Amino acid sequence: MREEQLLDGPAALVPAPERPRGNWKTWIGALLGLLVLGLAAWGLKKISGQVTLADVLAEIQATPAPLIIAAAVSTFLSYVVLVGYDWFATRHLGYTRIGWPTLASASFASFTMSHTLGLTVLTGGTVRYRIYTREGVSPVDIAMIILLCGWTFWLGIIFVAGIGLIVSPDLAAPIRAWVPPGLEEWTGALLLLGVLLYTLIATFWRGNLRIWRYRFALPTGRETLQQIAIGTLDLALAGGALYILLLPVEGIPDLLTFLVIYAVAMVTGALAHAPGGLGVFELVIVGLMPAADKAGVLAAVALFRLLYTFIPFILGALLIAVLELRALRAARAAAHQDAAPASSANSH
């Protein structure tokens, strides 16, 4: 980053803070992840008694090819939109010269790793660090890029959940006997109110926030609307890909209700810290659609994982290998260029 950006830009760069040590919050997060994983194992054991592997395989084979193609297109568009996460974060921090190929590489490679392996900060964060340091981005700003990408994701999740719970309040149907009437509408209203209040704060409050010794400017109201749009579109396309695969299954809810279910499944899977939310994601999807045929739902989720997780993961790994190979060749070429003048000088 240029010197004037360090002093006057949206993020004032200071020495990186010491590595935080484990504390009670770390232990609580780990215990929460173990609890979610335990519940997932229990739930999957119950599901396994109601559906067989043969049923799931039969449903996969019966899925029409046009639906698989449409889901693949929706998945592709979702990954295109994911580039907007890195575009927004780098532009907000003042890195306007990073080109689209670099943004697309960082976005695709990092998201494919975190979607499959989990532990987003460790997996996707490491990939972004490798790519963005070559572009002159400081380590502390890379941490901010990861934070801003995560916040964009959460704004999309909260906004879609709020709209879905108000417009199509059927999420609590499986537990209708234990929840008060109107719970979904009130929850949706509170979620949208939270997004509105944050947008107003971002619009009118222009002070700097601090995380340890790092100071940065809150996104403006206009930037916040961009975050909401990016996060919402990503969620709609990714969840829409799975919904397309679910169309032949009897008993599925309407699209808005399903997008809320998908959002809950994504968040729960992330809390579990399981690779790709494996097991947890399936449990939430099946559990929140009790009227749907379980074999059909599991078959659709299996196809979705193939399209959205496994194939992109292979492509992302290949992309990382190509980028690292190019970086190695560039380092060797630079070393040879540095050694050439020295050899010439010694010869005289």
C-alpha positions as CSV (number, residue, x, y, z in Angstrom):
1,M,0.0,0.0,0.0
2,R,1.3,3.5,-0.7
3,E,2.6,5.7,2.1
4,E,-0.3,8.2,1.8
5,Q,-2.8,5.3,2.1
6,L,-1.1,4.2,5.3
7,L,-1.5,7.6,6.9
8,D,-4.8,9.0,5.4
9,G,-6.6,6.0,3.9
10,P,-9.6,4.2,5.3
11,A,-7.4,1.9,7.4
12,A,-4.5,3.3,9.5
13,L,-1.8,0.7,9.5
14,V,0.0,0.0,12.8
15,P,2.1,-2.9,14.1
16,A,0.1,-6.1,14.2
17,P,-1.1,-7.1,17.7
18,E,0.3,-10.0,19.6
19,R,-1.2,-13.4,18.8
20,P,-4.2,-13.7,21.1
21,R,-4.1,-16.6,23.6
22,G,-6.8,-19.1,24.3
23,N,-9.4,-17.9,26.8
24,W,-12.8,-18.9,28.0
25,K,-14.4,-17.7,24.7
26,T,-12.2,-20.1,22.8
27,W,-13.3,-23.0,25.0
28,I,-17.0,-22.1,24.8
29,G,-16.7,-22.0,21.0
30,A,-15.0,-25.4,20.9
31,L,-17.7,-26.9,23.3
32,L,-20.4,-25.4,21.2
33,G,-19.0,-27.0,18.1
34,L,-18.8,-30.4,19.8
35,L,-22.4,-30.0,21.0
36,V,-23.6,-29.3,17.5
37,L,-21.6,-32.3,16.1
38,G,-23.1,-34.5,18.8
39,L,-26.6,-33.5,18.0
40,A,-25.9,-34.0,14.3
41,A,-24.6,-37.5,14.9
42,W,-27.7,-38.3,17.0
43,G,-30.0,-36.8,14.3
44,L,-28.3,-38.6,11.4
45,K,-28.6,-41.9,13.4
46,K,-32.4,-41.3,13.6
47,I,-32.6,-40.5,9.9
48,S,-30.6,-43.6,8.9
49,G,-33.3,-45.7,10.5
50,Q,-36.0,-44.1,8.2
51,V,-34.2,-44.2,4.8
52,T,-31.7,-46.5,3.2
53,L,-28.7,-45.8,1.0
54,A,-30.4,-47.6,-1.9
55,D,-33.3,-45.2,-1.6
56,V,-31.0,-42.2,-1.9
57,L,-29.1,-43.6,-4.8
58,A,-32.3,-44.4,-6.6
59,E,-33.4,-40.7,-6.1
60,I,-30.1,-39.5,-7.5
61,Q,-30.5,-41.6,-10.6
62,A,-34.0,-40.3,-11.1
63,T,-33.1,-36.6,-10.9
64,P,-33.8,-35.1,-14.4
65,A,-30.6,-34.0,-16.2
66,P,-32.1,-30.5,-17.0
67,L,-32.4,-29.8,-13.3
68,I,-28.9,-30.8,-12.7
69,I,-27.7,-28.5,-15.4
70,A,-29.8,-25.6,-14.1
71,A,-28.4,-26.2,-10.6
72,A,-24.9,-26.2,-12.0
73,V,-25.5,-22.9,-13.7
74,S,-26.9,-21.4,-10.5
75,T,-23.8,-22.7,-8.6
76,F,-21.5,-21.1,-11.2
77,L,-23.3,-17.8,-10.9
78,S,-23.0,-18.0,-7.1
79,Y,-19.2,-18.3,-7.3
80,V,-19.2,-15.4,-9.7
81,V,-21.0,-13.3,-7.1
82,L,-18.6,-14.5,-4.5
83,V,-15.9,-12.4,-6.2
84,G,-17.9,-9.4,-5.0
85,Y,-17.0,-10.2,-1.4
86,D,-13.3,-9.6,-2.1
87,W,-14.0,-6.7,-4.5
88,F,-15.9,-4.9,-1.8
89,A,-13.3,-5.6,0.9
90,T,-10.3,-4.6,-1.1
91,R,-11.9,-1.4,-2.4
92,H,-13.1,-0.4,1.0
93,L,-9.5,-0.7,2.3
94,G,-8.1,1.4,-0.6
95,Y,-6.5,-1.4,-2.7
96,T,-8.1,-0.2,-5.9
97,R,-5.3,-1.4,-8.2
98,I,-5.8,-5.1,-7.5
99,G,-7.2,-6.5,-10.8
100,W,-10.2,-8.8,-11.3
101,P,-8.1,-11.9,-12.1
102,T,-6.4,-11.6,-8.7
103,L,-9.8,-11.0,-7.0
104,A,-11.4,-13.9,-8.7
105,S,-8.5,-16.2,-7.9
106,A,-8.4,-15.2,-4.2
107,S,-12.2,-15.5,-3.9
108,F,-12.6,-18.8,-5.7
109,A,-9.6,-20.5,-4.2
110,S,-10.3,-19.4,-0.6
111,F,-14.1,-20.1,-0.7
112,T,-13.7,-23.5,-2.2
113,M,-11.2,-24.4,0.5
114,S,-13.4,-23.1,3.4
115,H,-16.6,-24.6,1.9
116,T,-15.0,-28.0,1.9
117,L,-12.6,-28.0,4.8
118,G,-14.3,-25.7,7.2
119,L,-12.3,-23.4,9.6
120,T,-12.7,-20.5,7.3
121,V,-10.1,-18.2,8.9
122,L,-7.5,-20.9,8.8
123,T,-8.2,-22.4,5.4
124,G,-9.6,-19.6,3.3
125,G,-7.6,-17.1,5.3
126,T,-4.3,-18.8,4.4
127,V,-5.1,-18.8,0.7
128,R,-6.0,-15.1,0.8
129,Y,-2.7,-14.4,2.6
130,R,-0.7,-16.2,0.0
131,I,-2.4,-14.4,-2.9
132,Y,-2.8,-10.9,-1.5
133,T,0.7,-10.5,0.0
134,R,2.1,-10.9,-3.5
135,E,-0.1,-7.8,-4.4
136,G,1.5,-5.7,-1.5
137,V,-1.4,-6.1,0.9
138,S,-0.3,-5.9,4.5
139,P,-1.1,-8.9,6.8
140,V,-3.3,-6.8,9.1
141,D,-5.3,-5.6,6.0
142,I,-5.7,-9.2,4.9
143,A,-7.2,-9.9,8.3
144,M,-9.6,-7.0,7.6
145,I,-10.5,-8.4,4.2
146,I,-11.4,-11.7,5.8
147,L,-13.5,-9.9,8.4
148,L,-15.3,-7.7,5.8
149,C,-16.1,-10.8,3.6
150,G,-17.5,-12.5,6.7
151,W,-19.6,-9.5,7.5
152,T,-21.0,-9.3,4.0
153,F,-22.0,-12.9,4.3
154,W,-23.8,-12.3,7.6
155,L,-25.6,-9.2,6.3
156,G,-27.0,-11.3,3.4
157,I,-28.0,-14.2,5.8
158,I,-29.8,-11.8,8.2
159,F,-31.6,-9.9,5.5
160,V,-32.8,-13.0,3.6
161,A,-33.9,-14.6,6.9
162,G,-35.8,-11.5,7.9
163,I,-37.6,-11.2,4.6
164,G,-38.4,-14.9,4.5
165,L,-39.8,-15.2,8.0
166,I,-42.2,-12.3,7.4
167,V,-43.3,-13.1,3.8
168,S,-43.4,-16.9,4.3
169,P,-43.6,-17.8,8.0
170,D,-43.5,-21.6,7.9
171,L,-40.1,-22.3,9.3
172,A,-41.4,-23.1,12.8
173,A,-43.9,-25.7,11.4
174,P,-42.0,-28.6,12.9
175,I,-42.1,-27.2,16.4
176,R,-45.5,-25.4,16.1
177,A,-46.8,-26.9,19.3
178,W,-44.0,-25.4,21.4
179,V,-43.7,-21.9,20.0
180,P,-46.1,-19.0,20.4
181,P,-48.0,-17.8,17.3
182,G,-46.4,-15.1,15.3
183,L,-42.9,-16.0,16.4
184,E,-41.6,-16.1,12.8
185,E,-43.0,-12.7,11.9
186,W,-41.6,-11.1,15.1
187,T,-38.2,-12.7,14.6
188,G,-38.1,-11.6,10.9
189,A,-39.0,-8.1,11.9
190,L,-36.3,-8.0,14.5
191,L,-33.7,-9.2,12.0
192,L,-34.7,-6.6,9.5
193,L,-34.7,-3.9,12.2
194,G,-31.2,-4.9,13.1
195,V,-30.1,-4.5,9.5
196,L,-31.8,-1.2,9.2
197,L,-30.2,0.2,12.4
198,Y,-26.8,-0.9,11.3
199,T,-27.3,0.7,7.9
200,L,-28.3,4.0,9.6
201,I,-25.3,3.9,11.8
202,A,-23.1,3.2,8.8
203,T,-24.7,6.2,7.0
204,F,-24.4,8.8,9.7
205,W,-21.5,7.8,12.0
206,R,-18.2,8.3,10.4
207,G,-15.8,7.6,13.3
208,N,-13.2,4.9,13.2
209,L,-13.5,1.6,14.9
210,R,-10.7,-0.1,16.7
211,I,-9.8,-3.8,16.9
212,W,-6.7,-4.1,19.2
213,R,-4.5,-1.4,17.8
214,Y,-5.9,-1.4,14.3
215,R,-8.2,1.5,13.3
216,F,-10.5,1.3,10.3
217,A,-13.5,3.2,8.9
218,L,-16.9,1.6,9.0
219,P,-18.4,1.0,5.6
220,T,-20.7,3.8,4.5
221,G,-24.4,3.4,4.1
222,R,-24.0,3.0,0.4
223,E,-21.3,0.4,0.9
224,T,-23.5,-1.4,3.4
225,L,-26.3,-1.6,0.8
226,Q,-23.7,-3.1,-1.6
227,Q,-22.8,-5.7,1.1
228,I,-26.4,-6.6,1.6
229,A,-27.0,-7.0,-2.2
230,I,-23.9,-9.2,-2.6
231,G,-24.7,-11.4,0.3
232,T,-28.3,-11.7,-0.6
233,L,-27.6,-12.6,-4.3
234,D,-25.0,-15.1,-3.3
235,L,-27.4,-16.8,-0.8
236,A,-30.2,-16.8,-3.3
237,L,-28.1,-18.4,-6.0
238,A,-26.4,-21.0,-3.8
239,G,-29.6,-21.9,-2.0
240,G,-31.5,-21.8,-5.3
241,A,-29.1,-24.4,-6.7
242,L,-30.2,-26.8,-4.0
243,Y,-33.9,-25.8,-4.4
244,I,-33.7,-26.7,-8.1
245,L,-32.5,-30.2,-7.2
246,L,-35.3,-30.5,-4.6
247,L,-38.1,-29.7,-7.1
248,P,-39.0,-33.3,-7.8
249,V,-39.3,-34.1,-4.1
250,E,-42.7,-34.1,-2.6
251,G,-43.4,-31.9,0.4
252,I,-40.8,-29.1,0.0
253,P,-41.8,-25.6,1.1
254,D,-41.9,-22.5,-1.1
255,L,-38.6,-20.8,-2.2
256,L,-38.5,-18.1,0.5
257,T,-39.1,-20.5,3.3
258,F,-36.4,-22.8,1.9
259,L,-33.9,-20.0,1.7
260,V,-34.4,-19.4,5.4
261,I,-33.9,-23.1,6.1
262,Y,-30.7,-23.0,3.9
263,A,-29.4,-20.0,5.8
264,V,-30.0,-21.8,9.1
265,A,-28.2,-24.9,7.8
266,M,-25.2,-22.9,6.6
267,V,-24.9,-21.1,10.0
268,T,-25.3,-24.3,12.0
269,G,-22.8,-26.1,9.9
270,A,-20.3,-23.3,10.4
271,L,-20.8,-23.3,14.2
272,A,-20.0,-27.1,14.2
273,H,-16.6,-26.4,12.6
274,A,-17.1,-29.7,10.7
275,P,-15.5,-29.9,7.2
276,G,-18.1,-28.4,5.0
277,G,-20.7,-28.7,7.8
278,L,-20.9,-32.4,6.8
279,G,-23.7,-34.1,8.6
280,V,-24.9,-30.9,10.4
281,F,-26.1,-29.3,7.1
282,E,-28.0,-32.4,6.1
283,L,-29.6,-32.7,9.5
284,V,-30.9,-29.2,9.5
285,I,-32.2,-29.4,5.9
286,V,-34.1,-32.7,6.6
287,G,-35.3,-31.6,10.1
288,L,-36.8,-28.4,9.0
289,M,-38.7,-30.0,6.1
290,P,-40.5,-32.8,7.9
291,A,-43.2,-33.2,5.2
292,A,-40.6,-33.8,2.5
293,D,-39.5,-37.2,1.4
294,K,-36.2,-37.9,3.3
295,A,-34.6,-40.0,0.6
296,G,-35.3,-37.3,-2.0
297,V,-33.9,-34.6,0.2
298,L,-30.7,-36.5,0.9
299,A,-30.3,-37.3,-2.7
300,A,-30.6,-33.6,-3.6
301,V,-28.2,-32.6,-0.9
302,A,-25.7,-35.2,-2.2
303,L,-25.9,-33.8,-5.7
304,F,-25.6,-30.3,-4.4
305,R,-22.5,-31.1,-2.5
306,L,-21.0,-32.6,-5.7
307,L,-21.8,-29.4,-7.7
308,Y,-21.2,-26.8,-5.0
309,T,-18.5,-28.3,-2.9
310,F,-16.6,-31.2,-4.4
311,I,-16.1,-30.1,-8.0
312,P,-15.2,-26.5,-7.1
313,F,-12.8,-27.9,-4.4
314,I,-10.9,-29.9,-7.0
315,L,-10.7,-26.8,-9.3
316,G,-9.7,-24.6,-6.4
317,A,-6.9,-26.9,-5.5
318,L,-5.7,-27.0,-9.1
319,L,-5.8,-23.1,-9.2
320,I,-3.8,-22.9,-6.0
321,A,-1.2,-25.3,-7.4
322,V,-0.9,-23.2,-10.6
323,L,-0.6,-19.9,-8.6
324,E,2.1,-21.4,-6.3
325,L,4.0,-22.7,-9.3
326,R,3.9,-19.3,-11.0
327,A,5.1,-17.7,-7.8
328,L,8.0,-20.2,-7.5
329,R,9.1,-19.5,-11.1
330,A,8.9,-15.8,-10.6
331,A,11.0,-16.1,-7.4
332,R,13.6,-18.2,-9.3
333,A,13.7,-15.7,-12.2
334,A,14.2,-12.8,-9.7
335,A,17.0,-14.7,-8.0
336,H,18.8,-15.4,-11.3
337,Q,18.5,-11.7,-12.2
338,D,20.0,-10.7,-8.9
339,A,22.8,-13.2,-9.3
340,A,23.7,-12.2,-12.8
341,P,25.1,-8.7,-12.0
342,A,27.1,-10.1,-9.1
343,S,28.7,-12.8,-11.4
344,S,29.5,-10.1,-13.9
345,A,31.1,-7.9,-11.3
346,N,33.2,-10.7,-9.9
347,S,34.5,-11.6,-13.4
348,H,36.1,-8.1,-13.6
